[in-house]
Amino acid sequence: MDSATIKERLKKEMVENSNVANARLLLDKLQDNCFQSCIQKPGTSLSSSDQTCFTNCIDKYIQAWNTVNNSYINKIRQMQNGA
């Protein structure tokens, strides 16, 4: 295996590890923020309003994450094309 192949494999592995770390971070923040915002009376089950709030919170958080992520990727592409 040549050094270029090894380098590309390492880059791909680093990106994958970064993506996994980002996904974990998103899930941790999502759970913390949405739980605190939506679950008024923690217990053995969730009320329908708690479930609805939690689902809406998750949807909004993921949409915001995707918007920021897409903007970041576009900025990196612009920088690469301009360099």
Long-range contacts (C-beta under 8 A, 24 or more apart in sequence): 26-61, 26-62, 26-65, 29-61, 30-57, 30-58, 30-61, 30-62, 33-57, 33-61, 34-58, 34-61
